Amino acid sequence: MNMETASRADLVAYIAALEAAVAKLQARVRELEARLGSSSPPGMPGLKPHGVSADAPKRPRKRRAQGYARRRSRQPTQQVVHALEQCPQCGSGLVGGTVQRRREVLEIPLVRARVIEHVYLARQCPQCRRRCVPAAGLEQLVVGRQRLGMGLVSLITTLREEGRLPFRTIQWYLRTVYGLHLSQGALVGAVQRVAQVGQPTVRAIQAAVQASAAVNADETGWRESGRNGYVWTFSTPTAQYFVRGGRDKAMVDEALGPAFAGTLITDFYAAYDHYPGLKQRCWAHLLREIDALTHQYPDDAAVQAWALEVQALYTRAKRSVPRPLPERRLDRRCFERQLAALCEPGAADPTAPPRRLCARVLKYLPELFTFVVEPGVPPDNNAAERSLRHLVTARKISGGTRSPEGSDAKMALCTLFGTWRAQGLNPLWTCRQLLRESQA
């Protein structure tokens, strides 16, 4: 409003309108404060409540049931006591002493690599004149006749597998921190030695996977000497087995063996179709594709409604898992009928956007609700994807392996370190223990 040309009546009307707007806003503020309740003081957030003086005494702080301060190390490896000998004011000698405060300092000592030379003396018996030389006796220090100790071999392999470091970076680390100069060939030999020594453990892990009641399986690409190939993972909550080969059903039979009778949790890849036992197809894969379809057709009300109904059906299926087994069996048949009713119209209509997904659901319908009746079977294949994540990251760094021997060693190390990771074991110390046990 132009104040210069407005009349007195216009200004009065304008002020009345502003007062009405202010009153309306104040009523709205009172309504919102009433909704917040007495737990929140009136006024703007961060300000003191109305009527509270800034000089008012503060209430004591409520004690927490658990402290969240930074925890100290369990036991100090060294203790340094700081105390004054004389009074800084009068110079008199000080006596007694009580702990006033403590301060923890964490430090890593920089040590040089130890080069230990074992010298074997030949001594002669004065009676029979026989020359006597002691046996090597280094079974708990090195593997075979190599010069790298078990601790060093374990460190190199752990940096390679857990740290995913290139051999050049491992070279730099050993040279910078420990003053140790090793060739890349020595590093490769150390890693391959662990893979060779660990073959019995790898076979034991494969046997444990084959004896499991439920196994997650997945595959990903892995190049060898520039040629395409695939790495397969077969994992349980405490074991992970890796093998490289083609992308056909023979890999499943080779890894699981003819005696496997558990539930196989997989995605919708056809290489798993021939397995005659129980199967659970991954709902996470299915729901991700349904979500992508809803983003592709945001204005299609039929697609949006169909996606919501499928998601709601899956949610009800997960909620039925704690029920007694006879009820869960009935629930499974009910869920299958409901899902079929949702997907049959879309599969029959060649112009429907979810036609491909509906056809897939109908094809694998008996394998979508196994988790409802089988205890310990998850509805998704996320465990297998998590087991492959470490290997996929290594693939992005190295690009693959260069020989069949390198691929075999890589699969053995992935099996060993993946299983140790799943079991929550320290990979460095467990690898060292593996080398020691191989010499027993």
RADATA-V107398 format. One record per run of one state. SS is the DSSP state (@ for helix, = for strand, . for the rest). FROM is the first residue (numbers start at 1). LEN is the number of residues. If there is no record, write none. Layout:
ss=SS from=FROM len=LEN
ss=SS from=FROM len=LEN
This chain:
ss=. from=1 len=7
ss=@ from=8 len=29
ss=. from=37 len=49
ss== from=86 len=1
ss=. from=87 len=6
ss== from=93 len=1
ss=. from=94 len=28
ss== from=122 len=3
ss=. from=125 len=6
ss== from=131 len=3
ss=. from=134 len=8
ss== from=142 len=1
ss=. from=143 len=6
ss== from=149 len=1
ss=@ from=150 len=12
ss=. from=162 len=5
ss=@ from=167 len=12
ss=. from=179 len=5
ss=@ from=184 len=14
ss=. from=198 len=1
ss=@ from=199 len=12
ss=. from=211 len=3
ss== from=214 len=8
ss=. from=222 len=2
ss== from=224 len=1
ss=. from=225 len=2
ss== from=227 len=1
ss=. from=228 len=2
ss== from=230 len=7
ss=. from=237 len=2
ss== from=239 len=7
ss=. from=246 len=3
ss=@ from=249 len=8
ss=. from=257 len=6
ss== from=263 len=4
ss=. from=267 len=3
ss=@ from=270 len=3
ss=. from=273 len=6
ss== from=279 len=3
ss=. from=282 len=1
ss=@ from=283 len=14
ss=. from=297 len=4
ss=@ from=301 len=19
ss=. from=320 len=5
ss=@ from=325 len=24
ss=. from=349 len=6
ss=@ from=355 len=9
ss=. from=364 len=1
ss=@ from=365 len=3
ss=. from=368 len=2
ss=@ from=370 len=4
ss=. from=374 len=8
ss=@ from=382 len=17
ss=. from=399 len=2
ss== from=401 len=1
ss=. from=402 len=2
ss=@ from=404 len=19
ss=. from=423 len=4
ss=@ from=427 len=12
ss=. from=439 len=2
